[in-house]
């Protein structure tokens, strides 16, 4: 494991352990840690004795305790996955320090990057709501903010007071993640799914799309990039089924689709003469 990833995993899981012990008592943290170590040993080398130990530990938990342990492991894997994502970003950033373009990047197209090639290009990702992949927006937003704080702690220019404040906020967000129920208590309605999908635009798509177009512009003309109108048409557009997918969901009606459209593309508010 790279040392930076090991450091982030240790930091995140240590704070999570403190949050678990603070709210559920040290006994809950002991149960989580004992099961974690037992499953790690079982994965390292499968034996009947190790399998029986895991089964015995799980079987000893009553329903309420089992729910708490499950939530602890859910938070644990969310944080570890986040740390792995940040490490992947770290590696990609390090590769861009080299003058050679990254394999598979737009810059690596070389002579293939021509206005005609992009003039014929059409990309249309379609967003859809999938209940098996749905997370509560509150959970997703906690994870996003934790990722931003990890990025901040990676900044070598950070002074000691700023680092202390970033770690304090990190503790707040991880504690908030632990206290946020990951399970929806009501079935999400189509308009709930529309609002959750729009969060993706706010967090990623609105910031990523300009970067894609700018990279294409640089690949076509590095010296003229940003100094003239781009020599290619809009090639990336978005579609969505959320709030309008006629897949047999009785909750998706013409009225629902009209409301979904109003959320995505709200009409400008009309002003009276006195307001103007």
C-alpha positions as CSV (number, residue, x, y, z in Angstrom):
1,X,0.0,0.0,0.0
2,X,1.4,3.4,-0.9
3,X,2.4,5.4,2.2
4,X,0.0,8.3,1.3
5,X,-2.9,5.9,1.0
6,X,-2.0,4.1,4.3
7,X,-1.8,7.5,6.0
8,X,-5.3,8.5,4.8
9,X,-6.9,5.2,5.6
10,X,-5.4,5.3,9.1
11,X,-6.6,8.9,9.7
12,X,-10.1,8.3,8.4
13,X,-10.7,5.0,10.2
14,X,-9.2,6.3,13.5
15,X,-11.6,9.2,13.5
16,X,-14.5,6.9,12.6
17,X,-13.5,4.6,15.5
18,X,-13.5,7.5,17.9
19,X,-17.0,8.6,16.7
20,X,-18.3,5.0,17.1
21,X,-16.9,4.7,20.6
22,X,-18.2,8.1,21.6
23,X,-21.8,7.4,20.5
24,X,-22.1,3.6,21.0
25,X,-19.6,3.0,23.7
26,X,-16.2,1.3,23.6
27,X,-17.9,-2.1,23.6
28,X,-19.4,-1.4,20.1
29,X,-16.0,-0.5,18.8
30,X,-14.6,-3.7,20.3
31,X,-17.3,-5.7,18.5
32,X,-16.5,-4.0,15.2
33,X,-12.8,-4.4,15.6
34,X,-13.0,-8.1,16.6
35,X,-15.1,-8.9,13.6
36,X,-12.9,-6.9,11.3
37,X,-9.7,-8.7,12.4
38,X,-11.5,-12.1,12.2
39,X,-12.6,-11.4,8.6
40,X,-9.1,-10.2,7.6
41,X,-7.6,-13.4,9.0
42,X,-10.2,-15.5,7.1
43,X,-9.5,-13.7,3.9
44,X,-5.7,-14.2,4.4
45,X,-6.1,-17.9,4.7
46,X,-9.4,-19.8,4.8
47,X,-9.6,-22.4,7.4
48,X,-12.6,-24.1,9.1
49,X,-11.6,-22.6,12.5
50,X,-11.4,-19.1,11.1
51,X,-14.7,-19.5,9.3
52,X,-16.4,-20.8,12.5
53,X,-15.0,-17.8,14.4
54,X,-16.6,-15.3,12.0
55,X,-19.9,-17.1,12.0
56,X,-19.9,-17.2,15.8
57,X,-19.1,-13.5,16.1
58,X,-21.9,-12.6,13.8
59,X,-24.3,-15.0,15.5
60,X,-23.6,-13.5,18.9
61,X,-25.0,-10.1,17.9
62,X,-28.6,-9.3,18.6
63,X,-30.6,-7.3,16.0
64,X,-29.9,-3.9,17.4
65,X,-26.2,-4.5,17.8
66,X,-26.0,-6.2,14.3
67,X,-27.5,-3.0,12.8
68,X,-24.9,-0.8,14.5
69,X,-22.0,-3.1,13.4
70,X,-23.4,-3.1,9.8
71,X,-23.5,0.7,9.8
72,X,-20.0,0.9,11.1
73,X,-18.7,-1.3,8.3
74,X,-20.7,0.7,5.8
75,X,-19.0,3.9,6.9
76,X,-15.6,2.1,7.1
77,X,-15.8,1.0,3.4
78,X,-17.1,4.3,2.3
79,X,-14.1,6.0,3.8
80,X,-11.6,3.4,2.5
81,X,-13.1,3.7,-1.0
82,X,-12.8,7.5,-0.8
83,X,-9.1,7.2,0.3
84,X,-8.5,4.9,-2.7
85,X,-10.1,7.4,-5.1
86,X,-8.0,10.2,-3.7
87,X,-4.9,8.0,-4.2
88,X,-5.9,7.4,-7.8
89,X,-6.2,11.1,-8.4
90,X,-2.8,11.6,-6.7
91,X,-1.2,9.1,-9.1
92,X,-2.8,10.7,-12.2
93,X,-1.7,14.2,-11.1
94,X,1.8,12.9,-10.6
95,X,1.8,11.5,-14.2
96,X,0.8,14.8,-15.6
97,X,4.1,16.3,-14.4
98,X,5.8,14.5,-17.3
99,X,5.7,16.3,-20.7
100,X,4.4,13.2,-22.4
101,X,0.6,13.1,-22.6
102,X,-1.2,10.4,-20.6
103,X,-2.3,7.3,-22.5
104,X,-5.9,7.6,-23.4
105,X,-6.1,11.3,-22.9
106,X,-7.3,13.8,-25.4
107,X,-3.8,15.3,-25.6
108,X,-2.5,11.9,-26.6
109,X,-4.5,12.0,-29.9
110,X,-1.6,13.9,-31.6
111,X,-2.2,14.3,-35.3
112,X,-5.6,12.6,-35.0
113,X,-6.9,15.7,-33.2
114,X,-8.4,17.7,-36.0
115,X,-11.5,20.0,-36.2
116,X,-13.1,17.5,-38.6
117,X,-12.7,14.6,-36.2
118,X,-14.4,16.5,-33.4
119,X,-17.0,18.0,-35.8
120,X,-18.4,14.5,-36.4
121,X,-18.3,13.5,-32.7
122,X,-21.5,13.2,-30.8
123,X,-21.6,12.0,-27.1
124,X,-24.8,11.9,-25.1
125,X,-24.6,10.3,-21.7
126,X,-28.1,9.6,-20.3
127,X,-28.7,9.8,-16.5
128,X,-31.1,7.4,-14.9
129,X,-32.2,6.6,-11.4
130,X,-31.3,3.1,-10.3
131,X,-32.7,2.0,-6.9
132,X,-29.9,-0.5,-6.3
133,X,-27.3,2.2,-6.6
134,X,-29.1,5.0,-4.8
135,X,-27.5,6.6,-1.7
136,X,-29.1,9.1,0.5
137,X,-28.0,12.6,-0.6
138,X,-27.0,13.4,2.9
139,X,-24.6,10.5,2.9
140,X,-23.1,11.5,-0.5
141,X,-22.6,15.1,0.6
142,X,-20.7,14.0,3.7
143,X,-18.4,11.8,1.6
144,X,-17.9,14.7,-0.9
145,X,-16.9,17.1,1.9
146,X,-14.6,14.5,3.5
147,X,-12.9,14.2,0.1
148,X,-12.4,17.9,-0.2
149,X,-10.8,18.0,3.3
150,X,-8.4,15.2,2.3
151,X,-7.4,17.3,-0.7
152,X,-6.9,20.3,1.6
153,X,-4.6,18.3,3.9
154,X,-2.6,17.3,0.9
155,X,-1.7,20.9,0.2
156,X,2.0,21.4,1.1
157,X,1.4,25.2,1.7
158,X,-1.0,24.5,4.6
159,X,0.1,26.1,7.8
160,X,-0.3,24.5,11.2
161,X,-3.5,26.4,12.2
162,X,-5.1,25.6,8.8
163,X,-4.1,21.9,9.2
164,X,-5.6,21.8,12.7
165,X,-8.8,23.4,11.4
166,X,-9.0,21.0,8.5
167,X,-8.7,18.0,10.8
168,X,-11.3,19.4,13.1
169,X,-13.8,19.8,10.2
170,X,-12.8,16.3,9.1
171,X,-13.8,14.9,12.5
172,X,-17.1,16.8,12.2
173,X,-17.9,15.3,8.8
174,X,-17.0,11.8,9.7
175,X,-19.0,12.0,12.9
176,X,-21.9,13.3,10.8
177,X,-21.5,10.5,8.3
178,X,-21.6,8.0,11.2
179,X,-24.8,9.6,12.6
180,X,-26.5,9.8,9.2
181,X,-28.9,6.8,8.7
182,X,-27.8,5.3,5.3
183,X,-31.2,3.6,4.9
184,X,-34.1,5.5,3.4
185,X,-37.3,5.2,5.5
186,X,-39.5,5.9,2.5
187,X,-39.4,4.8,-1.1
188,X,-37.9,7.7,-3.1
189,X,-40.4,9.4,-5.4
190,X,-39.4,10.3,-9.0
191,X,-39.0,14.0,-8.0
192,X,-36.7,13.0,-5.2
193,X,-34.6,11.2,-7.8
194,X,-34.6,14.3,-10.0
195,X,-33.2,16.4,-7.2
196,X,-30.6,13.8,-6.3
197,X,-29.4,13.6,-9.9
198,X,-29.1,17.4,-10.1
199,X,-26.6,17.2,-7.2
200,X,-24.3,15.4,-9.6
201,X,-24.4,18.5,-11.9
202,X,-23.6,20.8,-9.0
203,X,-20.7,18.8,-7.7
204,X,-19.0,17.4,-10.8
205,X,-20.6,17.9,-14.3
206,X,-20.7,21.7,-14.3
207,X,-17.0,21.9,-13.4
208,X,-15.8,18.9,-15.4
209,X,-17.4,19.8,-18.8
210,X,-15.5,23.1,-19.3
211,X,-12.3,21.2,-18.6
212,X,-13.1,18.6,-21.3
213,X,-13.8,21.3,-23.9
214,X,-10.6,23.3,-23.0
215,X,-8.5,20.2,-23.3
216,X,-9.9,19.6,-26.8
217,X,-9.2,23.2,-27.7
218,X,-5.6,22.9,-26.5
219,X,-5.1,19.6,-28.4
220,X,-6.3,21.3,-31.7
221,X,-4.3,24.5,-31.2
222,X,-2.1,24.9,-28.1
223,X,-1.1,28.4,-28.9
224,X,-4.5,29.7,-29.9
225,X,-6.5,28.0,-27.1
226,X,-8.7,30.5,-25.4
227,X,-7.9,33.3,-27.8
228,X,-10.5,32.6,-30.5
229,X,-13.7,30.8,-30.9
230,X,-13.3,27.0,-30.6
231,X,-13.0,25.3,-34.0
232,X,-15.4,22.6,-33.2
233,X,-19.2,22.4,-32.4
234,X,-20.7,21.3,-29.2
235,X,-20.3,17.5,-29.1
236,X,-21.4,16.6,-25.6
237,X,-25.0,16.8,-24.6
238,X,-26.9,15.3,-21.7
239,X,-30.0,13.3,-21.6
240,X,-32.0,12.0,-18.6
241,X,-34.7,9.4,-17.9
242,X,-35.1,10.6,-14.3
243,X,-38.7,11.7,-13.7
244,X,-39.8,10.7,-17.2
245,X,-38.9,7.1,-17.8
246,X,-42.0,5.1,-18.9
247,X,-40.8,1.8,-17.5
248,X,-44.0,0.8,-15.9
249,X,-43.5,2.9,-12.7
250,X,-47.1,4.1,-11.9
251,X,-45.7,7.2,-10.2
252,X,-44.2,8.5,-13.4
253,X,-47.1,10.3,-15.1
254,X,-47.3,13.2,-17.5
255,X,-47.7,15.5,-14.5
256,X,-44.6,14.1,-12.9
257,X,-42.5,14.6,-16.0
258,X,-43.8,18.2,-16.3
259,X,-42.7,18.8,-12.7
260,X,-39.3,17.2,-13.3
261,X,-38.8,19.5,-16.3
262,X,-39.7,22.5,-14.2
263,X,-37.0,21.4,-11.6
264,X,-34.4,20.9,-14.2
265,X,-35.2,24.0,-16.3
266,X,-37.1,26.4,-14.1
267,X,-38.8,29.3,-15.8
268,X,-37.4,32.7,-15.0
269,X,-39.6,34.5,-12.6
270,X,-41.7,37.3,-14.2
271,X,-41.3,40.8,-12.7
272,X,-44.1,43.3,-12.3
273,X,-43.6,46.9,-13.5
274,X,-42.9,48.1,-10.0
275,X,-40.2,45.4,-9.4
276,X,-38.5,46.5,-12.6
